[in-house]
Amino acid sequence: MQDNTDVFEAHNVLETQLLQAQEGLISGEEFMHELLAAQVFMPIYSKHRINGFQESQQAQPLSLKAEDGTEVLTVFTSPERAKPFVQDYPGYEAGLLVEFKWILEKMGSRQYGIALNPGWSVGLDLEPEMLEQLKQVN
């Protein structure tokens, strides 16, 4: 996996807010509230694509297993942030731009975690318990 620990330069509002939260300029609670309404990029598996159409009706998001066995969905603050990461996962070059709260809704009762910007120095890991709390806010 490529390591993107170089200087992180914000390219959109969500990335600016994430940087501010990590630097303590805004509270974690304020960032989470903003994240719920923000658009994120979720890599999805696409084995066969014909003229831009996907073969399957169901999106298969890129998920990984954490050390404790928890399934973790990978999402990014933009498609550009995903490019270096998905190079190690053939078939996941495509994705969806969706509101973060939509992902929470689609997760239902499944116990997933979410990694925001894995492989980058500016990111966030959300445990299943935190996501359950965010669903209640939503």
MODELLER restraints for C-alpha pairs under 7 A, 6 or more apart:
rsr = mdl.restraints
at = mdl.atoms
rsr.add(forms.Gaussian(group=physical.xy_distance, feature=features.Distance(at['CA:1:A'], at['CA:85:A']), mean=6.39, stdev=0.5))
rsr.add(forms.Gaussian(group=physical.xy_distance, feature=features.Distance(at['CA:1:A'], at['CA:88:A']), mean=6.13, stdev=0.5))
rsr.add(forms.Gaussian(group=physical.xy_distance, feature=features.Distance(at['CA:2:A'], at['CA:84:A']), mean=6.22, stdev=0.5))
rsr.add(forms.Gaussian(group=physical.xy_distance, feature=features.Distance(at['CA:2:A'], at['CA:85:A']), mean=6.46, stdev=0.5))
rsr.add(forms.Gaussian(group=physical.xy_distance, feature=features.Distance(at['CA:2:A'], at['CA:119:A']), mean=6.80, stdev=0.5))
rsr.add(forms.Gaussian(group=physical.xy_distance, feature=features.Distance(at['CA:3:A'], at['CA:119:A']), mean=5.57, stdev=0.5))
rsr.add(forms.Gaussian(group=physical.xy_distance, feature=features.Distance(at['CA:3:A'], at['CA:120:A']), mean=6.77, stdev=0.5))
rsr.add(forms.Gaussian(group=physical.xy_distance, feature=features.Distance(at['CA:4:A'], at['CA:119:A']), mean=5.90, stdev=0.5))
rsr.add(forms.Gaussian(group=physical.xy_distance, feature=features.Distance(at['CA:4:A'], at['CA:120:A']), mean=4.83, stdev=0.5))
rsr.add(forms.Gaussian(group=physical.xy_distance, feature=features.Distance(at['CA:4:A'], at['CA:121:A']), mean=6.49, stdev=0.5))
rsr.add(forms.Gaussian(group=physical.xy_distance, feature=features.Distance(at['CA:5:A'], at['CA:120:A']), mean=5.78, stdev=0.5))
rsr.add(forms.Gaussian(group=physical.xy_distance, feature=features.Distance(at['CA:5:A'], at['CA:121:A']), mean=4.86, stdev=0.5))
rsr.add(forms.Gaussian(group=physical.xy_distance, feature=features.Distance(at['CA:8:A'], at['CA:121:A']), mean=6.97, stdev=0.5))
rsr.add(forms.Gaussian(group=physical.xy_distance, feature=features.Distance(at['CA:8:A'], at['CA:122:A']), mean=6.82, stdev=0.5))
rsr.add(forms.Gaussian(group=physical.xy_distance, feature=features.Distance(at['CA:10:A'], at['CA:16:A']), mean=5.29, stdev=0.5))
rsr.add(forms.Gaussian(group=physical.xy_distance, feature=features.Distance(at['CA:14:A'], at['CA:38:A']), mean=6.76, stdev=0.5))
rsr.add(forms.Gaussian(group=physical.xy_distance, feature=features.Distance(at['CA:14:A'], at['CA:77:A']), mean=6.59, stdev=0.5))
rsr.add(forms.Gaussian(group=physical.xy_distance, feature=features.Distance(at['CA:15:A'], at['CA:77:A']), mean=6.39, stdev=0.5))
rsr.add(forms.Gaussian(group=physical.xy_distance, feature=features.Distance(at['CA:17:A'], at['CA:31:A']), mean=6.48, stdev=0.5))
rsr.add(forms.Gaussian(group=physical.xy_distance, feature=features.Distance(at['CA:18:A'], at['CA:31:A']), mean=6.86, stdev=0.5))
rsr.add(forms.Gaussian(group=physical.xy_distance, feature=features.Distance(at['CA:19:A'], at['CA:122:A']), mean=6.74, stdev=0.5))
rsr.add(forms.Gaussian(group=physical.xy_distance, feature=features.Distance(at['CA:20:A'], at['CA:26:A']), mean=5.71, stdev=0.5))
rsr.add(forms.Gaussian(group=physical.xy_distance, feature=features.Distance(at['CA:21:A'], at['CA:27:A']), mean=5.92, stdev=0.5))
rsr.add(forms.Gaussian(group=physical.xy_distance, feature=features.Distance(at['CA:21:A'], at['CA:28:A']), mean=5.90, stdev=0.5))
rsr.add(forms.Gaussian(group=physical.xy_distance, feature=features.Distance(at['CA:21:A'], at['CA:31:A']), mean=6.31, stdev=0.5))
rsr.add(forms.Gaussian(group=physical.xy_distance, feature=features.Distance(at['CA:35:A'], at['CA:100:A']), mean=6.53, stdev=0.5))
rsr.add(forms.Gaussian(group=physical.xy_distance, feature=features.Distance(at['CA:36:A'], at['CA:100:A']), mean=5.26, stdev=0.5))
rsr.add(forms.Gaussian(group=physical.xy_distance, feature=features.Distance(at['CA:36:A'], at['CA:101:A']), mean=5.01, stdev=0.5))
rsr.add(forms.Gaussian(group=physical.xy_distance, feature=features.Distance(at['CA:37:A'], at['CA:99:A']), mean=6.13, stdev=0.5))
rsr.add(forms.Gaussian(group=physical.xy_distance, feature=features.Distance(at['CA:37:A'], at['CA:100:A']), mean=6.43, stdev=0.5))
rsr.add(forms.Gaussian(group=physical.xy_distance, feature=features.Distance(at['CA:37:A'], at['CA:101:A']), mean=6.54, stdev=0.5))
rsr.add(forms.Gaussian(group=physical.xy_distance, feature=features.Distance(at['CA:38:A'], at['CA:99:A']), mean=5.46, stdev=0.5))
rsr.add(forms.Gaussian(group=physical.xy_distance, feature=features.Distance(at['CA:38:A'], at['CA:100:A']), mean=5.91, stdev=0.5))
rsr.add(forms.Gaussian(group=physical.xy_distance, feature=features.Distance(at['CA:39:A'], at['CA:97:A']), mean=6.29, stdev=0.5))
rsr.add(forms.Gaussian(group=physical.xy_distance, feature=features.Distance(at['CA:39:A'], at['CA:98:A']), mean=5.18, stdev=0.5))
rsr.add(forms.Gaussian(group=physical.xy_distance, feature=features.Distance(at['CA:39:A'], at['CA:99:A']), mean=4.17, stdev=0.5))
rsr.add(forms.Gaussian(group=physical.xy_distance, feature=features.Distance(at['CA:39:A'], at['CA:100:A']), mean=5.92, stdev=0.5))
rsr.add(forms.Gaussian(group=physical.xy_distance, feature=features.Distance(at['CA:40:A'], at['CA:75:A']), mean=6.49, stdev=0.5))
rsr.add(forms.Gaussian(group=physical.xy_distance, feature=features.Distance(at['CA:40:A'], at['CA:76:A']), mean=5.71, stdev=0.5))
rsr.add(forms.Gaussian(group=physical.xy_distance, feature=features.Distance(at['CA:40:A'], at['CA:77:A']), mean=5.09, stdev=0.5))
rsr.add(forms.Gaussian(group=physical.xy_distance, feature=features.Distance(at['CA:40:A'], at['CA:78:A']), mean=6.10, stdev=0.5))
rsr.add(forms.Gaussian(group=physical.xy_distance, feature=features.Distance(at['CA:40:A'], at['CA:97:A']), mean=5.58, stdev=0.5))
rsr.add(forms.Gaussian(group=physical.xy_distance, feature=features.Distance(at['CA:40:A'], at['CA:98:A']), mean=5.57, stdev=0.5))
rsr.add(forms.Gaussian(group=physical.xy_distance, feature=features.Distance(at['CA:40:A'], at['CA:99:A']), mean=6.03, stdev=0.5))
rsr.add(forms.Gaussian(group=physical.xy_distance, feature=features.Distance(at['CA:40:A'], at['CA:100:A']), mean=6.07, stdev=0.5))
rsr.add(forms.Gaussian(group=physical.xy_distance, feature=features.Distance(at['CA:41:A'], at['CA:75:A']), mean=5.59, stdev=0.5))
rsr.add(forms.Gaussian(group=physical.xy_distance, feature=features.Distance(at['CA:41:A'], at['CA:76:A']), mean=5.02, stdev=0.5))
rsr.add(forms.Gaussian(group=physical.xy_distance, feature=features.Distance(at['CA:41:A'], at['CA:77:A']), mean=6.17, stdev=0.5))
rsr.add(forms.Gaussian(group=physical.xy_distance, feature=features.Distance(at['CA:41:A'], at['CA:78:A']), mean=5.40, stdev=0.5))
rsr.add(forms.Gaussian(group=physical.xy_distance, feature=features.Distance(at['CA:41:A'], at['CA:79:A']), mean=5.62, stdev=0.5))
rsr.add(forms.Gaussian(group=physical.xy_distance, feature=features.Distance(at['CA:41:A'], at['CA:95:A']), mean=6.52, stdev=0.5))
rsr.add(forms.Gaussian(group=physical.xy_distance, feature=features.Distance(at['CA:41:A'], at['CA:96:A']), mean=5.62, stdev=0.5))
rsr.add(forms.Gaussian(group=physical.xy_distance, feature=features.Distance(at['CA:41:A'], at['CA:97:A']), mean=4.58, stdev=0.5))
rsr.add(forms.Gaussian(group=physical.xy_distance, feature=features.Distance(at['CA:41:A'], at['CA:98:A']), mean=6.46, stdev=0.5))
rsr.add(forms.Gaussian(group=physical.xy_distance, feature=features.Distance(at['CA:42:A'], at['CA:61:A']), mean=6.64, stdev=0.5))
rsr.add(forms.Gaussian(group=physical.xy_distance, feature=features.Distance(at['CA:42:A'], at['CA:74:A']), mean=6.58, stdev=0.5))
rsr.add(forms.Gaussian(group=physical.xy_distance, feature=features.Distance(at['CA:42:A'], at['CA:75:A']), mean=4.65, stdev=0.5))
rsr.add(forms.Gaussian(group=physical.xy_distance, feature=features.Distance(at['CA:42:A'], at['CA:76:A']), mean=6.47, stdev=0.5))
rsr.add(forms.Gaussian(group=physical.xy_distance, feature=features.Distance(at['CA:42:A'], at['CA:95:A']), mean=5.32, stdev=0.5))
rsr.add(forms.Gaussian(group=physical.xy_distance, feature=features.Distance(at['CA:42:A'], at['CA:96:A']), mean=5.25, stdev=0.5))
rsr.add(forms.Gaussian(group=physical.xy_distance, feature=features.Distance(at['CA:42:A'], at['CA:97:A']), mean=6.49, stdev=0.5))
rsr.add(forms.Gaussian(group=physical.xy_distance, feature=features.Distance(at['CA:43:A'], at['CA:61:A']), mean=5.76, stdev=0.5))
rsr.add(forms.Gaussian(group=physical.xy_distance, feature=features.Distance(at['CA:43:A'], at['CA:62:A']), mean=5.74, stdev=0.5))
rsr.add(forms.Gaussian(group=physical.xy_distance, feature=features.Distance(at['CA:43:A'], at['CA:75:A']), mean=6.89, stdev=0.5))
rsr.add(forms.Gaussian(group=physical.xy_distance, feature=features.Distance(at['CA:43:A'], at['CA:92:A']), mean=5.57, stdev=0.5))
rsr.add(forms.Gaussian(group=physical.xy_distance, feature=features.Distance(at['CA:43:A'], at['CA:93:A']), mean=6.61, stdev=0.5))
rsr.add(forms.Gaussian(group=physical.xy_distance, feature=features.Distance(at['CA:43:A'], at['CA:94:A']), mean=5.80, stdev=0.5))
rsr.add(forms.Gaussian(group=physical.xy_distance, feature=features.Distance(at['CA:43:A'], at['CA:95:A']), mean=4.01, stdev=0.5))
rsr.add(forms.Gaussian(group=physical.xy_distance, feature=features.Distance(at['CA:43:A'], at['CA:96:A']), mean=6.49, stdev=0.5))
rsr.add(forms.Gaussian(group=physical.xy_distance, feature=features.Distance(at['CA:44:A'], at['CA:59:A']), mean=6.03, stdev=0.5))
rsr.add(forms.Gaussian(group=physical.xy_distance, feature=features.Distance(at['CA:44:A'], at['CA:60:A']), mean=5.19, stdev=0.5))
rsr.add(forms.Gaussian(group=physical.xy_distance, feature=features.Distance(at['CA:44:A'], at['CA:61:A']), mean=4.19, stdev=0.5))
rsr.add(forms.Gaussian(group=physical.xy_distance, feature=features.Distance(at['CA:44:A'], at['CA:62:A']), mean=5.70, stdev=0.5))
rsr.add(forms.Gaussian(group=physical.xy_distance, feature=features.Distance(at['CA:44:A'], at['CA:92:A']), mean=5.23, stdev=0.5))
rsr.add(forms.Gaussian(group=physical.xy_distance, feature=features.Distance(at['CA:44:A'], at['CA:94:A']), mean=5.87, stdev=0.5))
rsr.add(forms.Gaussian(group=physical.xy_distance, feature=features.Distance(at['CA:44:A'], at['CA:95:A']), mean=4.75, stdev=0.5))
rsr.add(forms.Gaussian(group=physical.xy_distance, feature=features.Distance(at['CA:45:A'], at['CA:59:A']), mean=6.99, stdev=0.5))
rsr.add(forms.Gaussian(group=physical.xy_distance, feature=features.Distance(at['CA:45:A'], at['CA:60:A']), mean=5.32, stdev=0.5))
rsr.add(forms.Gaussian(group=physical.xy_distance, feature=features.Distance(at['CA:45:A'], at['CA:61:A']), mean=6.25, stdev=0.5))
rsr.add(forms.Gaussian(group=physical.xy_distance, feature=features.Distance(at['CA:45:A'], at['CA:62:A']), mean=6.87, stdev=0.5))
rsr.add(forms.Gaussian(group=physical.xy_distance, feature=features.Distance(at['CA:45:A'], at['CA:91:A']), mean=5.24, stdev=0.5))
rsr.add(forms.Gaussian(group=physical.xy_distance, feature=features.Distance(at['CA:45:A'], at['CA:92:A']), mean=4.53, stdev=0.5))
rsr.add(forms.Gaussian(group=physical.xy_distance, feature=features.Distance(at['CA:45:A'], at['CA:94:A']), mean=6.95, stdev=0.5))
rsr.add(forms.Gaussian(group=physical.xy_distance, feature=features.Distance(at['CA:46:A'], at['CA:54:A']), mean=6.57, stdev=0.5))
rsr.add(forms.Gaussian(group=physical.xy_distance, feature=features.Distance(at['CA:46:A'], at['CA:91:A']), mean=5.37, stdev=0.5))
rsr.add(forms.Gaussian(group=physical.xy_distance, feature=features.Distance(at['CA:46:A'], at['CA:92:A']), mean=6.33, stdev=0.5))
rsr.add(forms.Gaussian(group=physical.xy_distance, feature=features.Distance(at['CA:46:A'], at['CA:94:A']), mean=6.76, stdev=0.5))
rsr.add(forms.Gaussian(group=physical.xy_distance, feature=features.Distance(at['CA:47:A'], at['CA:91:A']), mean=5.72, stdev=0.5))
rsr.add(forms.Gaussian(group=physical.xy_distance, feature=features.Distance(at['CA:48:A'], at['CA:54:A']), mean=6.57, stdev=0.5))
rsr.add(forms.Gaussian(group=physical.xy_distance, feature=features.Distance(at['CA:48:A'], at['CA:55:A']), mean=5.99, stdev=0.5))
rsr.add(forms.Gaussian(group=physical.xy_distance, feature=features.Distance(at['CA:49:A'], at['CA:55:A']), mean=6.33, stdev=0.5))
rsr.add(forms.Gaussian(group=physical.xy_distance, feature=features.Distance(at['CA:61:A'], at['CA:73:A']), mean=6.89, stdev=0.5))
rsr.add(forms.Gaussian(group=physical.xy_distance, feature=features.Distance(at['CA:62:A'], at['CA:73:A']), mean=6.00, stdev=0.5))
rsr.add(forms.Gaussian(group=physical.xy_distance, feature=features.Distance(at['CA:62:A'], at['CA:74:A']), mean=5.89, stdev=0.5))
rsr.add(forms.Gaussian(group=physical.xy_distance, feature=features.Distance(at['CA:62:A'], at['CA:92:A']), mean=6.90, stdev=0.5))
rsr.add(forms.Gaussian(group=physical.xy_distance, feature=features.Distance(at['CA:63:A'], at['CA:71:A']), mean=6.26, stdev=0.5))
rsr.add(forms.Gaussian(group=physical.xy_distance, feature=features.Distance(at['CA:63:A'], at['CA:72:A']), mean=5.17, stdev=0.5))
rsr.add(forms.Gaussian(group=physical.xy_distance, feature=features.Distance(at['CA:63:A'], at['CA:73:A']), mean=4.28, stdev=0.5))
rsr.add(forms.Gaussian(group=physical.xy_distance, feature=features.Distance(at['CA:63:A'], at['CA:74:A']), mean=5.87, stdev=0.5))
rsr.add(forms.Gaussian(group=physical.xy_distance, feature=features.Distance(at['CA:64:A'], at['CA:71:A']), mean=5.72, stdev=0.5))
rsr.add(forms.Gaussian(group=physical.xy_distance, feature=features.Distance(at['CA:64:A'], at['CA:72:A']), mean=5.19, stdev=0.5))
rsr.add(forms.Gaussian(group=physical.xy_distance, feature=features.Distance(at['CA:64:A'], at['CA:73:A']), mean=6.60, stdev=0.5))
rsr.add(forms.Gaussian(group=physical.xy_distance, feature=features.Distance(at['CA:65:A'], at['CA:71:A']), mean=4.77, stdev=0.5))
rsr.add(forms.Gaussian(group=physical.xy_distance, feature=features.Distance(at['CA:65:A'], at['CA:72:A']), mean=6.01, stdev=0.5))
rsr.add(forms.Gaussian(group=physical.xy_distance, feature=features.Distance(at['CA:66:A'], at['CA:72:A']), mean=6.58, stdev=0.5))
rsr.add(forms.Gaussian(group=physical.xy_distance, feature=features.Distance(at['CA:70:A'], at['CA:112:A']), mean=6.45, stdev=0.5))
rsr.add(forms.Gaussian(group=physical.xy_distance, feature=features.Distance(at['CA:70:A'], at['CA:113:A']), mean=6.83, stdev=0.5))
rsr.add(forms.Gaussian(group=physical.xy_distance, feature=features.Distance(at['CA:71:A'], at['CA:112:A']), mean=5.13, stdev=0.5))
rsr.add(forms.Gaussian(group=physical.xy_distance, feature=features.Distance(at['CA:71:A'], at['CA:113:A']), mean=6.17, stdev=0.5))
rsr.add(forms.Gaussian(group=physical.xy_distance, feature=features.Distance(at['CA:72:A'], at['CA:112:A']), mean=5.45, stdev=0.5))
rsr.add(forms.Gaussian(group=physical.xy_distance, feature=features.Distance(at['CA:72:A'], at['CA:113:A']), mean=4.38, stdev=0.5))
rsr.add(forms.Gaussian(group=physical.xy_distance, feature=features.Distance(at['CA:72:A'], at['CA:114:A']), mean=5.02, stdev=0.5))
rsr.add(forms.Gaussian(group=physical.xy_distance, feature=features.Distance(at['CA:72:A'], at['CA:115:A']), mean=6.41, stdev=0.5))
rsr.add(forms.Gaussian(group=physical.xy_distance, feature=features.Distance(at['CA:73:A'], at['CA:112:A']), mean=6.84, stdev=0.5))
rsr.add(forms.Gaussian(group=physical.xy_distance, feature=features.Distance(at['CA:73:A'], at['CA:113:A']), mean=6.21, stdev=0.5))
rsr.add(forms.Gaussian(group=physical.xy_distance, feature=features.Distance(at['CA:73:A'], at['CA:114:A']), mean=4.71, stdev=0.5))
rsr.add(forms.Gaussian(group=physical.xy_distance, feature=features.Distance(at['CA:73:A'], at['CA:115:A']), mean=6.14, stdev=0.5))
rsr.add(forms.Gaussian(group=physical.xy_distance, feature=features.Distance(at['CA:74:A'], at['CA:114:A']), mean=5.90, stdev=0.5))
rsr.add(forms.Gaussian(group=physical.xy_distance, feature=features.Distance(at['CA:74:A'], at['CA:115:A']), mean=4.97, stdev=0.5))
rsr.add(forms.Gaussian(group=physical.xy_distance, feature=features.Distance(at['CA:74:A'], at['CA:116:A']), mean=6.23, stdev=0.5))
rsr.add(forms.Gaussian(group=physical.xy_distance, feature=features.Distance(at['CA:75:A'], at['CA:115:A']), mean=6.21, stdev=0.5))
rsr.add(forms.Gaussian(group=physical.xy_distance, feature=features.Distance(at['CA:75:A'], at['CA:116:A']), mean=5.03, stdev=0.5))
rsr.add(forms.Gaussian(group=physical.xy_distance, feature=features.Distance(at['CA:75:A'], at['CA:117:A']), mean=6.25, stdev=0.5))
rsr.add(forms.Gaussian(group=physical.xy_distance, feature=features.Distance(at['CA:76:A'], at['CA:82:A']), mean=5.94, stdev=0.5))
rsr.add(forms.Gaussian(group=physical.xy_distance, feature=features.Distance(at['CA:76:A'], at['CA:116:A']), mean=5.33, stdev=0.5))
rsr.add(forms.Gaussian(group=physical.xy_distance, feature=features.Distance(at['CA:76:A'], at['CA:117:A']), mean=4.67, stdev=0.5))
rsr.add(forms.Gaussian(group=physical.xy_distance, feature=features.Distance(at['CA:77:A'], at['CA:117:A']), mean=6.58, stdev=0.5))
rsr.add(forms.Gaussian(group=physical.xy_distance, feature=features.Distance(at['CA:81:A'], at['CA:117:A']), mean=6.85, stdev=0.5))
rsr.add(forms.Gaussian(group=physical.xy_distance, feature=features.Distance(at['CA:85:A'], at['CA:119:A']), mean=6.56, stdev=0.5))
rsr.add(forms.Gaussian(group=physical.xy_distance, feature=features.Distance(at['CA:86:A'], at['CA:92:A']), mean=6.02, stdev=0.5))
rsr.add(forms.Gaussian(group=physical.xy_distance, feature=features.Distance(at['CA:86:A'], at['CA:93:A']), mean=6.07, stdev=0.5))
rsr.add(forms.Gaussian(group=physical.xy_distance, feature=features.Distance(at['CA:104:A'], at['CA:135:A']), mean=6.45, stdev=0.5))
rsr.add(forms.Gaussian(group=physical.xy_distance, feature=features.Distance(at['CA:111:A'], at['CA:128:A']), mean=5.57, stdev=0.5))
rsr.add(forms.Gaussian(group=physical.xy_distance, feature=features.Distance(at['CA:112:A'], at['CA:128:A']), mean=5.31, stdev=0.5))
rsr.add(forms.Gaussian(group=physical.xy_distance, feature=features.Distance(at['CA:113:A'], at['CA:126:A']), mean=5.54, stdev=0.5))
rsr.add(forms.Gaussian(group=physical.xy_distance, feature=features.Distance(at['CA:113:A'], at['CA:127:A']), mean=4.69, stdev=0.5))
rsr.add(forms.Gaussian(group=physical.xy_distance, feature=features.Distance(at['CA:113:A'], at['CA:128:A']), mean=4.68, stdev=0.5))
rsr.add(forms.Gaussian(group=physical.xy_distance, feature=features.Distance(at['CA:114:A'], at['CA:125:A']), mean=5.91, stdev=0.5))
rsr.add(forms.Gaussian(group=physical.xy_distance, feature=features.Distance(at['CA:114:A'], at['CA:126:A']), mean=5.08, stdev=0.5))
rsr.add(forms.Gaussian(group=physical.xy_distance, feature=features.Distance(at['CA:114:A'], at['CA:127:A']), mean=6.77, stdev=0.5))
rsr.add(forms.Gaussian(group=physical.xy_distance, feature=features.Distance(at['CA:115:A'], at['CA:124:A']), mean=5.96, stdev=0.5))
rsr.add(forms.Gaussian(group=physical.xy_distance, feature=features.Distance(at['CA:115:A'], at['CA:125:A']), mean=4.55, stdev=0.5))
rsr.add(forms.Gaussian(group=physical.xy_distance, feature=features.Distance(at['CA:115:A'], at['CA:126:A']), mean=6.28, stdev=0.5))
rsr.add(forms.Gaussian(group=physical.xy_distance, feature=features.Distance(at['CA:116:A'], at['CA:123:A']), mean=5.24, stdev=0.5))
rsr.add(forms.Gaussian(group=physical.xy_distance, feature=features.Distance(at['CA:116:A'], at['CA:124:A']), mean=5.01, stdev=0.5))
rsr.add(forms.Gaussian(group=physical.xy_distance, feature=features.Distance(at['CA:116:A'], at['CA:125:A']), mean=6.17, stdev=0.5))
rsr.add(forms.Gaussian(group=physical.xy_distance, feature=features.Distance(at['CA:117:A'], at['CA:123:A']), mean=4.78, stdev=0.5))
rsr.add(forms.Gaussian(group=physical.xy_distance, feature=features.Distance(at['CA:117:A'], at['CA:124:A']), mean=6.89, stdev=0.5))
